[in-house]
């Protein structure tokens, strides 16, 4: 047994974690407003209000106020233009209920404020006034005590149901105001992936792109690769795994802020995904170990207070069948217990011979409102999938000519019994508690279990006769358990003119991987043009003859302590400061050799960013941030490797339209990755840590509604990715699989009125430039442009939809992995969907 220890990080982590929670022991943190006089003053000057109106023309306008008496009290409706959403917050003060609405301006046609006296017996007065230049306050005064209010989900206006305390006590306990609507349209203004908090994108000094539910629905996205083609700087590698800004990011995929399993074969099921967030550049300051290219966060669907049931079915070319069920609503009368249930099933063929897949997934979620300030959410998932072990084709006969003829894209050079089967089970909880209006605690736990069996034969190289394919075999069994516990403390406070949005957090994770792997020798070759396959019995007999080549149990432990502060200095300047300390250990047990190795190390990841907003709708920003990936091995002299590190410098401009329906980002960046392992020139059986690579790029993304009914999402990326230091002759080479130029444009128009209202047409083109097919840069995969189209009709509670992929049946290659494996794209494909909501 060999032990290598670097640093006493456990003691450091204890003291850093202790310091992180000490601010909570200070009683002033929990100080609350006690009287209405303590609330911020309201300006009533006509001159000031007119100046505010001109300054805030980019804010959501409230153009009307309606009061509708109900059996239990009063309904208040704040009228807004189509598609604009309001995000209120509540503060009960004495007999008043003060509801503050940020990013809004009062624009009544005949008055500067709204007042109604004694609209009901229990409510003495309702007033709607400007709070400041960018906020509105709704004050509801009860006759005897402060009333209660809840938000009613609405496609357009803000609707509040108001009841008296007496009514609430006799009928049902009301909760503090919560917005439960879901994101609609193509433009998303807030995200959590960049700060671990729900923050406006324009306030974050790093490029973040969000793919909302509407884009996924319109494009008929089936997997993560379909969705990410809308984001600049994202390309596809083998197994359709993502590269962001040149670096592999398949192990930097999160689900609601928690890292998913680090397995290349664990695909993303979109059945419960609400939207997909892509953070460009390093994110170790928030999420720990990861490559510097970027991070993907899957935001999942959550329970809603209003009942809603949706069922949809899809059929398509190549024997494609898919069904989805989405159910949500309350489980009790006072709506304190809500549920969400998503079920997805897929049975799909392919244009490639012998390639088909089956998948079943179920995603239950339960939420419990435990009083006014505490909410508990229980979540789980079960996924069972059987997918083919897809193999590529030789470049000779596809990209390059073969003197014996062209190889069909449908050719399969593996075996019909190649297969990858797995089951994935996830259980966990999320606990949210508000100490006060400004301070809250968020605690999340997740346990994940993954059982994989993979067995397959695939091409290794093409023989000199240009028809005999030499192949290799792989038999892999893997069982993984991952346990993650996160605790975040979030606070807002002010020091002088500086407003602070503070995040303090602690993350603990244990990952246990038990795997065995064998590479059977003497693999039978196959004819490229006239393949003859093994029978099922011979296929199994071939693998069963051999014992595993490796049998390992790897246990990894990580502790991360992080802090972040978003400082707002006035209305125009924001500074983002953050840092995270990670300590990690790795114990590897070789069950065949009966040996073990233990490594320990640590890393610190900082981030600094600045945002300047000359006007409210434009942000100029710059930032520096870093990443790390631990390496658990030694060089030929027995010295342990240090983590591989990455640094990014980024500057850019973010802009939003005046009504918030349209947003764009232009970014320029440079990423340097250091300490990469490369072959030791003295002894090729070992590695040294002197490898370095550099990526420079410019990216542009835009999304939103250009005109009523016309939604657009588009992107462009120029990526210059090169190896800058290497000992094996690769210095100066471009990265494998990364195009210098790539982009996309997708537009959908829906008729807004008349007899054809609800009819929609859409089309888009996805362009990928030339890229290298191997690290030696001896193969260039040709560029392509693929055109897709959409036709749908949505009316009331039902819709029918047709999606056309590769409309002009273009021959193209998605990716390549050396000369033996190039992966063709699918030909013209059509899918039809019918959905009913009730």
URVENDA-V359627 format. One line per field, one symbol per residue. ss: DSSP state (H for helix, E for strand, L for the rest). A space follows every 50 residues. Layout:
ss = ???
This chain:
ss = LEEELLLLHHHHHHHHHHHHHHHHHLHHHHLLLLLHHHLLLLLLLHHHHH HHHHHLLLLEEEEEEEEEELLLEEEEEEEELLLLLLLEEEEEELLEEEEE EELEEELLLLLLLEEEELLLLLEEEEEEEEEELLEEEEEEEELLLLLEEE EELLLLLEEEEEELHHHHHHHLLLLLLLLLLLLLLLLLLEELLLLLLLEE HHHLLLLEEEELHHHHHHHLLLLHHHHHLLLLLEEELHHHLEEELLEELL LLEEELLEELLLLLLLLLLHHHEEEEEEEELLLHHHHLLLLLLEEEEEEE LLLLLLLEEEEEEEEELLLEEEEEEEEEEELLLLLLEEEEEEEEEEEELL LLLLLLEEEEEEEEEEEEELLLLEEEEEEEEEEEEEELLLLLELLELLLE LLLLLLLLLLLLLLLLLLEEEEEEEEEEEEEEEELLLLEEEEEEEEEEEE EEEEEEEEEEEELLLLLEEEEEEEEEEEEEEEEEEEEEEEEEEEELLEEE EEEEEEEEEEEEEEEEEELLLLLLLEELLLLLLLLHHHHHHHHHLLLLLE EEEEEEEEEEEEEEEEEEELLLEEEEEEEEEEEEEEEEEELLLLEEEEEE EEEEEEEEEEEEEEELLEEEEEEEEEEEELLLLELLLLLELLLEEEEEEE EEEEEELLLLLEEEEEEEEEEEEEEEEEELLLLLLLEEEEEEEEEEEEEE EEEEEEELLEEEEEEEEEEEEEEEELLLLLLLLELELLLLEEEEEEEEEE LLLLLLLLEEEEEEEEEELLEELLLLLLLEELLEEEEEEEEEEEELLEEE EEEEELLLLLLLEEEELLLLLEEELLLLEEEEEEEEEL
